[in-house]
Amino acid sequence: MALLSRIATRGDPMRHFSILLLLGSLSAFPVFVSTAHAQDDEDWLDDFEEEEDEEFTEREDEGDTEIDMDEDPENIEDEESLDDDLEDETDFLDEDSDIEADQIGGEGVDNAKIYRGTLNRVREMGYEEELINWERYLERYPNTLFRQHINERMEALTSEAYGERIEGLGGNLVDAGRAELDFNVPMHLESIDPRSRFRAGFEMGLPNHIAFNVDYEKQIFRELSAHGALQGRYMGLSAILGGKYAIIKSARTKSILTGMVDLMLNDLMSAAEGTSSYAAVRPVLGFGQRFDVAEGLDVQVQAGAELEFRGRIIYSGGFNAFVRINERVGAFIESSTNMKKGLEDVASNQRPFAFNVFTVGMRFQPGADQNTRFAVNTNVPYANNYWGHHFGAIQTEYRTLLD
């Protein structure tokens, strides 16, 4: 201020005014500078806050990105891997990867995109519903590029629906049209299941009955077999050559219907007694059905006739019921009959000749071999007339399948 006083007392007024203006400007400069710096600080803070908000918004947008559910599946980045998974699961499209997904064909022609879409729709369906959908697909696209794969799939579905695969004798799954039934073999009746097998048995009864049986059977194909046997029958020892054909043999329905014809040479031991043997033809029809009781209940009935060339007819037949208790043990009952026409010259008794036998026994599988079995039983006569071959007998038989 002393300086300003001294300057004011000297010189002219304009000079004094210029000096005062300069000094006023210099005194105001710090205030101006401080104000400008404050304004700059405020602007920088606002810019920083705006940048931080923008960065936060960008991060928020990245984390909350919504998925467009209506987006075309072909635009999804993982479509190729999904298609690979689909091909692995269905194995239908493995040879058609060179076909464009949107390839346009003629009338009744599909493309890979349509085919994949159908595969996705039927994936969770049952076989019957899926089969119907493929049939409709072929009606809509008769010139489909994937007909071979569709036909193969429909054949597999048809087999699953109607043919079925079942457990075979060895525990493996086999086609029902080729599976064996392993139907029970009776003791006094004929085997109605054509198989390759060998049988050997022995029977002894009171007072003096002894008989044996040896039979070899060869399966020609599943429904047909031929056999040769020596049988110690109630009519005497017989040599037999014959065959059997299963008209019905279904492992799916567990049923069998078999026709059998045997050529027989009977009473082979008669030559020792001074008489002659005689021949006969024996046709037999047998039906069997397995029921789901315990491990399996086999029930069968048979009816036949022995047509002797000398003019006599002997009727035979009966039934057998066998239940599997477990995989190694089973029990059975059986009734068999042999009858012929009675004596016409005896007025008081026109009943036929008859020898009927009721059988009760067990069958065993001694080891792990499922093809080998033993049967043991007792035979009791009932409702007999004229014929009395024994009063009771025991019997055993060895059997083995040769398939």
ABEGO torsion letter per residue (X at the ends): XAAAAAAAABEBAAAAAAAAAAAAAAAAAAAAAAAAAAAAAAAAAAAAAAAAAAAAAAAAAAAABBBBAABBAAABAAAAAAAAAAAAAAGAAAAAAABBAABBBBBGBBBAAAAAAAAAAAAABBAAAAAAAAAAAAAABAABAAAAAAAAAAAAAAAAAAAEBBBBAAGBBBBAAABBAGBBBBAABBBABBBBBBBBBBBBBOAABBBBBBBBBBBABAABBBBBBBBBBAAEBBBBBBBBBBABBBAAAGBBBBBBBBBBBBGAAAAAAGBBBBBBBBBBBBBBBBBBBEAEBBBBBBBBBBBBAAGBBBBBEEBBBBBBABAABBBBBBBBBBBBBBBAABAABABBBBBBBBBBBBBBBABABAABBBBBBBBBBBGBBGBBABAEBBBBBBBBBAX
